[in-house]
Amino acid sequence: MSEKVLNKDIFERDRSGEPVSIDDPEYPKLKEVMLRAAELTTRLNTSVHDEDEIRSLFSELIGSEVDESSRVTPPFYTDFGRNIKVGKNVFINHACTFMDRGGITIEDDTKIGPKANLITSNHPLDPAHRKELISTPIWIKRNVWIGAAATILPGVTVGENSVIAAAAVVTQDVPPNTVVAGVPAKVIRTL
């Protein structure tokens, strides 16, 4: 192994798609962030808040200021929090789950329906390595609409202006200006 690879901390390895095991000596660092995310999401989901309080808690959860044009409707669920980036005029409806260890970027003017799932981590197929997670980013480009209960899996980029139909399971990149639907999602229409 090169010295550069050896010097990567667990957060860099996790975000770069390297397998990370719960047996890794640095895993407690990840666990600390996950426990903080659990505490912040509990606060976000169990108290009565106005929009400014919700935005403030969500900003604290993701570690960057969320623009006042963007809105999250609790409850909201995440396993990590700090790898979420949200643009302007983004709406995240209630009961969405973002597993963001691989990174989730949501560009401006995106609408996400209730119970949508953005999942950036997966376990290897080999049973001997199922304690490991491999995380790869999800990128949602400008002006996307994600329907209710849709699921977007690790490594997917959703192109600008596209629509993900309700309950679709997106396993591969979505071209710009298209509508995808089904399990697995396929292009059903060009916009």
N, CA, C and O of each residue as an XYZ file, in Angstrom:
764
protein
N       0.831     -1.191      0.000
C       0.000      0.000      0.000
C       0.866      1.241      0.000
O       1.937      1.276      0.606
N       0.379      2.266     -0.696
C       1.134      3.509     -0.697
C       0.957      4.216      0.638
O       0.005      3.960      1.376
N       1.891      5.107      0.933
C       1.815      5.856      2.194
C       0.557      6.717      2.225
O      -0.057      6.879      3.280
N       0.165      7.274      1.066
C      -1.031      8.103      0.992
C      -2.268      7.314      1.431
O      -3.090      7.820      2.196
N      -2.400      6.075      0.947
C      -3.541      5.237      1.327
C      -3.497      4.937      2.818
O      -4.530      4.954      3.488
N      -2.309      4.662      3.337
C      -2.181      4.354      4.755
C      -2.532      5.543      5.634
O      -2.977      5.362      6.768
N      -2.340      6.760      5.128
C      -2.595      7.955      5.927
C      -4.039      8.442      5.865
O      -4.392      9.387      6.571
N      -4.880      7.827      5.043
C      -6.278      8.230      4.992
C      -6.963      7.889      6.303
O      -6.794      6.792      6.835
N      -7.743      8.841      6.826
C      -8.518      8.500      8.017
C      -9.789      7.761      7.586
O     -10.073      7.645      6.394
N     -10.533      7.274      8.544
C     -11.705      6.447      8.246
C     -12.771      7.226      7.480
O     -13.497      6.647      6.672
N     -12.873      8.529      7.725
C     -13.867      9.329      7.011
C     -13.523      9.427      5.524
O     -14.409      9.327      4.675
N     -12.248      9.619      5.208
C     -11.812      9.663      3.811
C     -12.019      8.304      3.132
O     -12.492      8.232      1.998
N     -11.661      7.237      3.836
C     -11.834      5.900      3.268
C     -13.311      5.597      3.031
O     -13.679      5.022      2.007
N     -14.147      5.985      3.978
C     -15.581      5.741      3.876
C     -16.172      6.487      2.685
O     -16.934      5.913      1.908
N     -15.824      7.764      2.539
C     -16.364      8.586      1.444
C     -15.811      8.192      0.083
O     -16.440      8.477     -0.936
N     -14.644      7.542      0.037
C     -14.036      7.215     -1.252
C     -14.436      5.835     -1.775
O     -13.913      5.383     -2.794
N     -15.356      5.167     -1.086
C     -15.850      3.890     -1.571
C     -15.048      2.685     -1.139
O     -15.283      1.576     -1.619
N     -14.096      2.889     -0.231
C     -13.346      1.746      0.291
C     -14.205      1.004      1.312
O     -14.958      1.641      2.049
N     -14.112     -0.312      1.375
C     -14.865     -1.050      2.395
C     -14.410     -0.635      3.797
O     -13.214     -0.538      4.073
N     -15.380     -0.395      4.666
C     -15.090     -0.037      6.054
C     -15.860     -1.009      6.945
O     -17.077     -1.150      6.824
N     -15.135     -1.672      7.837
C     -15.726     -2.678      8.710
C     -16.004     -2.112     10.098
O     -15.329     -1.189     10.556
N     -17.005     -2.678     10.755
C     -17.255     -2.286     12.146
C     -16.104     -2.729     13.048
O     -15.998     -2.274     14.187
N     -15.236     -3.622     12.540
C     -14.055     -4.047     13.293
C     -12.851     -3.137     13.068
O     -11.805     -3.346     13.682
N     -12.974     -2.134     12.204
C     -11.877     -1.206     11.930
C     -11.503     -0.479     13.226
O     -12.394     -0.041     13.955
N     -10.207     -0.340     13.529
C      -9.813      0.348     14.765
C     -10.297      1.799     14.851
O     -10.431      2.340     15.949
N     -10.560      2.429     13.710
C     -11.053      3.807     13.721
C     -12.583      3.895     13.703
O     -13.130      4.998     13.715
N     -13.277      2.766     13.674
C     -14.732      2.775     13.591
C     -15.396      3.604     14.694
O     -16.430      4.220     14.435
N     -14.851      3.643     15.907
C     -15.484      4.494     16.932
C     -15.636      5.962     16.516
O     -16.541      6.643     16.999
N     -14.770      6.459     15.630
C     -14.923      7.829     15.131
C     -16.206      7.961     14.314
O     -16.936      8.943     14.452
N     -16.478      6.978     13.470
C     -17.727      6.987     12.701
C     -18.927      6.869     13.638
O     -19.921      7.579     13.487
N     -18.816      5.975     14.590
C     -19.909      5.743     15.534
C     -20.266      7.020     16.299
O     -21.436      7.282     16.574
N     -19.246      7.806     16.638
C     -19.479      9.069     17.350
C     -20.343     10.015     16.505
O     -21.264     10.644     17.024
N     -20.046     10.113     15.215
C     -20.847     10.965     14.330
C     -22.268     10.402     14.206
O     -23.235     11.163     14.186
N     -22.395      9.082     14.122
C     -23.720      8.468     14.006
C     -24.555      8.706     15.269
O     -25.759      8.944     15.177
N     -23.930      8.643     16.431
C     -24.656      8.908     17.675
C     -25.103     10.370     17.754
O     -26.204     10.664     18.219
N     -24.241     11.280     17.298
C     -24.604     12.701     17.255
C     -25.785     12.903     16.298
O     -26.712     13.651     16.608
N     -25.754     12.237     15.134
C     -26.858     12.343     14.175
C     -28.157     11.817     14.791
O     -29.221     12.405     14.593
N     -28.073     10.725     15.528
C     -29.266     10.163     16.180
C     -29.842     11.148     17.195
O     -31.058     11.312     17.292
N     -28.970     11.791     17.940
C     -29.423     12.774     18.942
C     -30.083     13.967     18.261
O     -31.146     14.415     18.691
N     -29.462     14.486     17.203
C     -30.019     15.653     16.511
C     -31.318     15.318     15.778
O     -32.245     16.129     15.775
N     -31.403     14.141     15.158
C     -32.650     13.782     14.475
C     -33.772     13.547     15.482
O     -34.934     13.835     15.194
N     -33.436     13.029     16.654
C     -34.451     12.878     17.701
C     -35.002     14.237     18.100
O     -36.214     14.400     18.241
N     -34.122     15.212     18.282
C     -34.571     16.576     18.610
C     -35.412     17.154     17.479
O     -36.449     17.772     17.718
N     -34.963     16.951     16.258
C     -35.676     17.469     15.090
C     -37.077     16.863     14.989
O     -38.028     17.547     14.609
N     -37.199     15.588     15.328
C     -38.446     14.854     15.106
C     -39.410     14.847     16.285
O     -40.566     14.462     16.116
N     -38.977     15.256     17.464
C     -39.845     15.109     18.640
C     -40.276     16.417     19.275
O     -41.094     16.405     20.194
N     -39.767     17.514     18.828
C     -40.164     18.801     19.395
C     -41.005     19.554     18.380
O     -40.908     19.329     17.173
N     -41.827     20.450     18.895
C     -42.602     21.308     18.005
C     -41.706     22.485     17.635
O     -41.164     23.164     18.507
N     -41.560     22.717     16.343
C     -40.663     23.760     15.873
C     -41.347     24.605     14.819
O     -42.270     24.152     14.142
N     -40.887     25.831     14.689
C     -41.263     26.597     13.511
C     -40.219     26.320     12.436
O     -39.221     25.650     12.700
N     -40.441     26.830     11.231
C     -39.544     26.531     10.114
C     -38.104     26.955     10.384
O     -37.167     26.262      9.987
N     -37.924     28.096     11.063
C     -36.562     28.561     11.359
C     -35.849     27.606     12.306
O     -34.665     27.326     12.118
N     -36.547     27.099     13.322
C     -35.938     26.139     14.258
C     -35.582     24.830     13.551
O     -34.519     24.257     13.788
N     -36.476     24.366     12.685
C     -36.216     23.139     11.932
C     -34.988     23.335     11.046
O     -34.104     22.479     11.010
N     -34.933     24.457     10.334
C     -33.787     24.736      9.457
C     -32.497     24.822     10.273
O     -31.455     24.337      9.832
N     -32.556     25.425     11.439
C     -31.381     25.540     12.304
C     -30.891     24.163     12.771
O     -29.693     23.885     12.726
N     -31.808     23.310     13.216
C     -31.421     21.960     13.636
C     -30.896     21.140     12.467
O     -29.921     20.402     12.612
N     -31.540     21.266     11.307
C     -31.084     20.543     10.120
C     -29.694     21.031      9.710
O     -28.840     20.228      9.334
N     -29.464     22.342      9.781
C     -28.139     22.898      9.474
C     -27.086     22.347     10.422
O     -25.982     22.003     10.000
N     -27.428     22.264     11.697
C     -26.496     21.687     12.679
C     -26.214     20.219     12.353
O     -25.074     19.765     12.455
N     -27.236     19.493     11.966
C     -27.094     18.080     11.620
C     -26.141     17.879     10.441
O     -25.287     16.995     10.487
N     -26.276     18.689      9.385
C     -25.457     18.488      8.192
C     -24.138     19.267      8.244
O     -23.258     19.051      7.412
N     -24.003     20.161      9.211
C     -22.740     20.873      9.384
C     -22.539     22.036      8.443
O     -21.411     22.498      8.268
N     -23.619     22.527      7.824
C     -23.525     23.732      7.006
C     -24.883     24.425      6.990
O     -25.925     23.792      7.162
N     -24.848     25.722      6.783
C     -26.063     26.520      6.826
C     -26.971     26.194      5.644
O     -26.539     26.225      4.492
N     -28.223     25.884      5.939
C     -29.223     25.623      4.908
C     -29.898     26.945      4.557
O     -30.331     27.682      5.443
N     -29.983     27.238      3.276
C     -30.587     28.476      2.809
C     -32.036     28.568      3.279
O     -32.734     27.558      3.367
N     -32.484     29.793      3.582
C     -33.844     29.974      4.096
C     -34.921     29.632      3.070
O     -36.091     29.509      3.432
N     -34.548     29.474      1.789
C     -35.516     29.075      0.766
C     -35.774     27.566      0.772
O     -36.697     27.094      0.108
N     -34.972     26.815      1.512
C     -35.123     25.354      1.566
C     -35.883     24.954      2.818
O     -35.840     25.636      3.841
N     -36.594     23.809      2.710
C     -37.437     23.388      3.821
C     -37.420     21.875      3.994
O     -37.434     21.123      3.020
N     -37.390     21.448      5.241
C     -37.479     20.032      5.619
C     -38.709     19.884      6.497
O     -38.916     20.671      7.421
N     -39.532     18.869      6.207
C     -40.698     18.589      7.035
C     -40.407     17.346      7.864
O     -40.281     16.256      7.307
N     -40.296     17.485      9.191
C     -40.071     16.299     10.026
C     -41.274     15.365      9.980
O     -42.379     15.807      9.666
N     -41.084     14.080     10.287
C     -39.814     13.512     10.721
C     -38.844     13.312      9.553
O     -39.251     13.144      8.404
N     -37.578     13.337      9.877
C     -36.487     13.121      8.929
C     -35.517     12.151      9.581
O     -35.273     12.233     10.785
N     -34.964     11.235      8.801
C     -34.073     10.213      9.354
C     -32.752     10.193      8.585
O     -32.731     10.297      7.359
N     -31.674     10.060      9.311
C     -30.359      9.903      8.702
C     -29.473      9.099      9.630
O     -29.663      9.104     10.846
N     -28.501      8.406      9.050
C     -27.562      7.631      9.859
C     -26.290      8.409     10.160
O     -25.523      8.016     11.039
N     -26.050      9.521      9.436
C     -24.761     10.197      9.559
C     -24.919     11.714      9.584
O     -24.430     12.375     10.500
N     -25.592     12.261      8.593
C     -25.922     13.684      8.586
C     -24.900     14.605      7.969
O     -25.245     15.441      7.134
N     -23.670     14.472      8.355
C     -22.700     15.497      7.958
C     -22.232     15.387      6.505
O     -21.460     16.234      6.054
N     -22.671     14.378      5.767
C     -22.309     14.250      4.353
C     -23.463     14.614      3.420
O     -23.509     14.167      2.274
N     -24.397     15.432      3.921
C     -25.527     15.916      3.123
C     -25.253     17.372      2.747
O     -24.886     18.186      3.595
N     -25.435     17.687      1.465
C     -25.338     19.064      0.975
C     -26.645     19.403      0.281
O     -27.114     18.663     -0.584
N     -27.233     20.539      0.672
C     -28.543     20.934      0.165
C     -28.446     22.323     -0.457
O     -27.933     23.255      0.163
N     -28.945     22.456     -1.693
C     -28.943     23.740     -2.382
C     -30.093     24.631     -1.955
O     -30.689     24.443     -0.895
N     -30.395     25.607     -2.804
C     -31.474     26.562     -2.538
C     -32.791     26.040     -3.095
O     -32.829     25.297     -4.076
N     -33.877     26.457     -2.432
C     -35.229     26.128     -2.865
C     -35.432     24.608     -2.986
O     -36.030     24.115     -3.942
N     -34.915     23.894     -1.991
C     -35.081     22.437     -1.911
C     -36.190     22.147     -0.902
O     -36.248     22.766      0.160
N     -37.063     21.211     -1.238
C     -38.115     20.783     -0.312
C     -37.969     19.292     -0.064
O     -37.976     18.495     -1.001
N     -37.837     18.920      1.204
C     -37.753     17.516      1.622
C     -38.981     17.240      2.472
O     -39.105     17.762      3.580
N     -39.886     16.424      1.959
C     -41.136     16.138      2.645
C     -40.913     15.169      3.815
O     -39.792     14.713      4.041
N     -41.963     14.863      4.540
C     -41.847     14.102      5.788
C     -41.452     12.633      5.567
O     -41.712     12.043      4.519
N     -40.821     12.082      6.587
C     -40.470     10.659      6.684
C     -39.453     10.200      5.650
O     -39.445      9.028      5.274
N     -38.596     11.102      5.184
C     -37.524     10.705      4.262
C     -36.346     10.142      5.056
O     -36.102     10.543      6.194
N     -35.625      9.211      4.442
C     -34.436      8.611      5.046
C     -33.252      8.847      4.121
O     -33.273      8.448      2.956
N     -32.220      9.499      4.648
C     -30.978      9.737      3.916
C     -29.857      9.011      4.639
O     -29.440      9.443      5.713
N     -29.366      7.929      4.079
C     -28.171      7.260      4.612
C     -27.003      7.823      3.814
O     -26.763      7.419      2.675
N     -26.279      8.758      4.422
C     -25.397      9.647      3.671
C     -23.903      9.430      3.890
O     -23.118     10.335      3.605
N     -23.486      8.287      4.377
C     -22.045      8.106      4.605
C     -21.245      8.290      3.321
O     -20.098      8.732      3.381
N     -21.809      7.967      2.168
C     -21.121      8.150      0.897
C     -21.243      9.557      0.337
O     -20.534      9.914     -0.604
N     -22.127     10.353      0.902
C     -22.349     11.716      0.449
C     -23.596     11.840     -0.398
O     -23.807     11.068     -1.334
N     -24.422     12.819     -0.062
C     -25.627     13.124     -0.824
C     -25.588     14.607     -1.150
O     -25.526     15.446     -0.252
N     -25.624     14.927     -2.436
C     -25.683     16.317     -2.886
C     -27.023     16.529     -3.568
O     -27.397     15.798     -4.486
N     -27.741     17.548     -3.100
C     -29.050     17.885     -3.658
C     -28.959     19.321     -4.162
O     -28.827     20.257     -3.374
N     -29.032     19.485     -5.477
C     -28.901     20.811     -6.065
C     -30.207     21.596     -5.961
O     -31.233     21.067     -5.533
N     -30.149     22.864     -6.358
C     -31.256     23.810     -6.254
C     -32.539     23.295     -6.907
O     -32.514     22.514     -7.858
N     -33.661     23.766     -6.354
C     -34.999     23.582     -6.927
C     -35.465     22.130     -6.975
O     -36.299     21.775     -7.808
N     -34.936     21.292     -6.093
C     -35.316     19.883     -6.051
C     -36.447     19.678     -5.046
O     -36.468     20.287     -3.977
N     -37.376     18.814     -5.412
C     -38.501     18.456     -4.548
C     -38.433     16.967     -4.267
O     -38.326     16.163     -5.193
N     -38.496     16.592     -2.991
C     -38.403     15.186     -2.591
C     -39.675     14.818     -1.839
O     -39.999     15.421     -0.816
N     -40.386     13.832     -2.351
C     -41.666     13.424     -1.792
C     -41.529     12.657     -0.488
O     -40.429     12.252     -0.115
N     -42.649     12.456      0.211
C     -42.625     11.762      1.494
C     -42.116     10.329      1.364
O     -42.355      9.647      0.368
N     -41.420      9.906      2.387
C     -40.911      8.538      2.520
C     -39.883      8.152      1.464
O     -39.636      6.965      1.252
N     -39.275      9.139      0.795
C     -38.213      8.834     -0.167
C     -36.972      8.376      0.597
O     -36.725      8.811      1.722
N     -36.199      7.496     -0.029
C     -34.986      6.940      0.582
C     -33.800      7.187     -0.332
O     -33.810      6.775     -1.492
N     -32.777      7.858      0.187
C     -31.524      8.047     -0.537
C     -30.464      7.288      0.251
O     -30.100      7.692      1.355
N     -29.968      6.188     -0.313
C     -29.126      5.233      0.403
C     -27.761      5.160     -0.273
O     -27.663      4.708     -1.414
N     -26.705      5.600      0.414
C     -25.374      5.623     -0.207
C     -24.484      4.457      0.201
O     -23.370      4.340     -0.307
N     -24.934      3.601      1.091
C     -24.093      2.504      1.577
C     -24.717      1.154      1.274
O     -25.938      1.006      1.221
N     -23.839      0.165      1.075
C     -24.296     -1.187      0.803
C     -23.275     -2.161      1.376
O     -22.112     -1.807      1.569
N     -23.709     -3.378      1.644
C     -22.812     -4.444      2.115
C     -22.319     -5.250      0.921
O     -23.040     -5.392     -0.067
N     -21.092     -5.781      0.998
C     -20.611     -6.677     -0.061
C     -21.475     -7.938     -0.136
O     -22.077     -8.345      0.858
N     -21.530     -8.545     -1.311
C     -22.290     -9.784     -1.476
C     -21.630    -10.960     -0.759
O     -22.322    -11.857     -0.278
N     -20.304    -10.963     -0.685
C     -19.558    -12.045     -0.045
C     -19.909    -12.102      1.448
O     -19.651    -11.138      2.170
N     -20.491    -13.209      1.926
C     -20.893    -13.320      3.328
C     -19.739    -13.079      4.318
O     -19.969    -12.611      5.433
N     -18.531    -13.390      3.920
C     -17.379    -13.201      4.809
C     -17.080    -11.727      5.057
O     -16.341    -11.397      5.984
N     -17.648    -10.826      4.232
C     -17.349     -9.392      4.359
C     -18.585     -8.548      4.672
O     -18.577     -7.337      4.452
N     -19.626     -9.165      5.176
C     -20.871     -8.420      5.411
C     -20.811     -7.461      6.589
O     -21.735     -6.671      6.782
N     -19.732     -7.511      7.391
C     -19.564     -6.506      8.442
C     -19.079     -5.188      7.860
O     -19.015     -4.178      8.561
N     -18.737     -5.201      6.580
C     -18.215     -4.013      5.916
C     -19.341     -3.251      5.225
O     -20.371     -3.821      4.865
N     -19.120     -1.964      5.052
C     -19.996     -1.134      4.237
C     -19.156     -0.488      3.152
O     -18.013     -0.093      3.383
N     -19.729     -0.386      1.982
C     -19.106      0.339      0.885
C     -20.047      1.488      0.550
O     -21.214      1.275      0.224
N     -19.526      2.704      0.634
C     -20.357      3.891      0.435
C     -19.948      4.638     -0.821
O     -18.764      4.902     -1.034
N     -20.921      4.979     -1.652
C     -20.680      5.764     -2.856
C     -21.745      6.857     -2.959
O     -22.890      6.646     -2.557
N     -21.378      8.016     -3.492
C     -22.265      9.189     -3.419
C     -23.484      9.120     -4.320
O     -23.505      8.433     -5.341
N     -24.493      9.857     -3.901
C     -25.679     10.130     -4.705
C     -25.648     11.622     -5.037
O     -25.378     12.457     -4.174
N     -25.928     11.941     -6.304
C     -25.946     13.333     -6.736
C     -27.276     13.603     -7.414
O     -27.605     12.990     -8.430
N     -28.037     14.524     -6.845
C     -29.327     14.931     -7.405
C     -29.119     16.308     -8.044
O     -28.879     17.292     -7.343
N     -29.211     16.370     -9.361
C     -28.973     17.624    -10.088
C     -30.168     18.572     -9.949
O     -31.171     18.227     -9.323
N     -30.057     19.750    -10.529
C     -31.064     20.815    -10.416
C     -32.452     20.378    -10.891
O     -32.607     19.618    -11.847
N     -33.451     20.899    -10.174
C     -34.842     20.837    -10.604
C     -35.366     19.412    -10.782
O     -36.131     19.132    -11.705
N     -34.948     18.524     -9.894
C     -35.416     17.137     -9.919
C     -36.628     17.011     -9.004
O     -36.727     17.708     -7.994
N     -37.532     16.134     -9.357
C     -38.687     15.798     -8.520
C     -38.605     14.306     -8.230
O     -38.629     13.479     -9.141
N     -38.509     13.980     -6.951
C     -38.454     12.592     -6.508
C     -39.793     12.274     -5.849
O     -40.171     12.906     -4.862
N     -40.508     11.295     -6.395
C     -41.846     10.964     -5.925
C     -41.848     10.221     -4.594
O     -40.810      9.771     -4.109
N     -43.036     10.106     -4.022
C     -43.236      9.468     -2.723
C     -42.711      8.039     -2.727
O     -42.955      7.273     -3.659
N     -41.994      7.701     -1.678
C     -41.494      6.344     -1.421
C     -40.523      5.831     -2.475
O     -40.286      4.626     -2.556
N     -39.959      6.719     -3.281
C     -38.918      6.303     -4.230
C     -37.644      5.999     -3.454
O     -37.406      6.571     -2.390
N     -36.827      5.098     -3.989
C     -35.542      4.743     -3.385
C     -34.449      4.940     -4.418
O     -34.540      4.444     -5.541
N     -33.414      5.672     -4.025
C     -32.254      5.886     -4.883
C     -31.075      5.208     -4.208
O     -30.761      5.490     -3.051
N     -30.424      4.311     -4.939
C     -29.369      3.462     -4.377
C     -27.973      4.064     -4.590
O     -27.821      5.037     -5.329
N     -26.955      3.481     -3.940
C     -25.606      4.048     -3.961
C     -25.055      4.289     -5.366
O     -25.250      3.494     -6.285
N     -24.353      5.428     -5.491
C     -23.622      5.734     -6.705
C     -24.433      6.341     -7.826
O     -23.900      6.550     -8.916
N     -25.712      6.636     -7.600
C     -26.592      7.129     -8.657
C     -26.510      8.654     -8.769
O     -26.481      9.369     -7.768
N     -26.475      9.126    -10.016
C     -26.648     10.550    -10.320
C     -27.971     10.692    -11.058
O     -28.240      9.979    -12.025
N     -28.797     11.630    -10.581
C     -30.078     11.908    -11.230
C     -29.917     13.213    -11.995
O     -29.633     14.257    -11.407
N     -30.102     13.148    -13.317
C     -29.889     14.296    -14.192
C     -30.892     15.413    -13.998
O     -31.999     15.199    -13.504
N     -30.492     16.596    -14.392
C     -31.278     17.821    -14.269
C     -32.673     17.657    -14.865
O     -32.851     17.050    -15.921
N     -33.662     18.219    -14.155
C     -35.074     18.271    -14.583
C     -35.778     16.922    -14.612
O     -36.914     16.847    -15.081
N     -35.154     15.864    -14.134
C     -35.763     14.538    -14.205
C     -36.798     14.324    -13.110
O     -36.835     15.037    -12.108
N     -37.635     13.319    -13.337
C     -38.672     12.937    -12.382
C     -38.488     11.459    -12.064
O     -38.368     10.622    -12.958
N     -38.469     11.160    -10.763
C     -38.436      9.775    -10.286
C     -39.856      9.464     -9.810
O     -40.336     10.080     -8.859
N     -40.522      8.524    -10.457
C     -41.906      8.207    -10.113
C     -42.003      7.633     -8.700
O     -41.037      7.086     -8.168
N     -43.177      7.770     -8.111
C     -43.434      7.221     -6.786
C     -43.110      5.732     -6.771
O     -43.440      4.999     -7.703
N     -42.456      5.299     -5.693
C     -42.110      3.900     -5.421
C     -41.071      3.308     -6.372
O     -40.814      2.105     -6.323
N     -40.472      4.123     -7.232
C     -39.418      3.622     -8.122
C     -38.185      3.255     -7.302
O     -37.932      3.843     -6.251
N     -37.423      2.281     -7.788
C     -36.138      1.928     -7.187
C     -35.069      2.206     -8.237
O     -34.968      1.503     -9.242
N     -34.273      3.245     -7.985
C     -33.301      3.720     -8.960
C     -31.951      3.076     -8.672
O     -31.336      3.326     -7.635
N     -31.502      2.248     -9.602
C     -30.262      1.488     -9.429
C     -29.127      1.981    -10.310
O     -27.976      1.582    -10.132
N     -29.454      2.857    -11.268
C     -28.422      3.381    -12.167
C     -28.721      4.838    -12.484
O     -29.820      5.326    -12.218
N     -27.738      5.533    -13.055
C     -27.886      6.951    -13.358
C     -29.129      7.220    -14.191
O     -29.526      6.417    -15.036
N     -29.735      8.385    -13.925
C     -30.932      8.822    -14.637
C     -30.527      9.964    -15.572
O     -29.990     10.971    -15.111
N     -30.777      9.825    -16.882
C     -30.419     10.901    -17.811
C     -31.204     12.179    -17.505
O     -32.298     12.108    -16.944
N     -30.665     13.334    -17.862
C     -31.404     14.581    -17.686
C     -32.714     14.551    -18.479
O     -32.823     13.869    -19.499
N     -33.702     15.304    -17.990
C     -34.956     15.523    -18.723
C     -35.700     14.232    -19.051
O     -36.223     14.067    -20.153
N     -35.739     13.324    -18.085
C     -36.470     12.074    -18.287
C     -37.358     11.777    -17.081
O     -37.188     12.346    -16.003
N     -38.302     10.876    -17.292
C     -39.112     10.326    -16.211
C     -38.751      8.857    -16.111
O     -38.764      8.139    -17.111
N     -38.424      8.400    -14.888
C     -38.150      6.982    -14.678
C     -39.167      6.425    -13.692
O     -39.640      7.125    -12.797
N     -39.496      5.134    -13.880
C     -40.473      4.474    -13.020
C     -40.144      2.993    -12.971
O     -39.453      2.468    -13.844
N     -40.648      2.324    -11.937
C     -40.547      0.875    -11.854
C     -39.451      0.385    -10.939
O     -38.717      1.155    -10.320
N     -39.372     -0.959    -10.881
C     -38.382     -1.648    -10.048
C     -37.729     -2.712    -10.910
O     -38.373     -3.719    -11.206
N     -36.484     -2.539    -11.327
C     -35.697     -1.309    -11.194
C     -36.228     -0.236    -12.139
O     -36.863     -0.538    -13.149
N     -35.955      1.019    -11.793
C     -36.456      2.146    -12.581
C     -35.865      2.141    -13.987
O     -34.681      1.874    -14.195
N     -36.748      2.448    -14.945
C     -36.346      2.580    -16.346
C     -36.967      3.864    -16.907
O     -38.000      4.328    -16.425
N     -36.328      4.420    -17.920
C     -36.865      5.620    -18.563
C     -38.190      5.266    -19.236
O     -38.256      4.341    -20.045
N     -39.251      6.015    -18.891
C     -40.553      5.780    -19.521
C     -40.972      6.957    -20.390
O     -41.922      6.858    -21.166
N     -40.249      8.088    -20.254
C     -40.641      9.269    -21.010
C     -39.490     10.260    -21.019
O     -38.721     10.346    -20.062
N     -39.381     11.004    -22.105
C     -38.439     12.115    -22.196
C     -39.227     13.406    -22.060
O     -40.315     13.544    -22.620
N     -38.673     14.347    -21.313
C     -39.365     15.645    -21.108
C     -38.907     16.653    -22.144
O     -39.368     17.795    -22.140
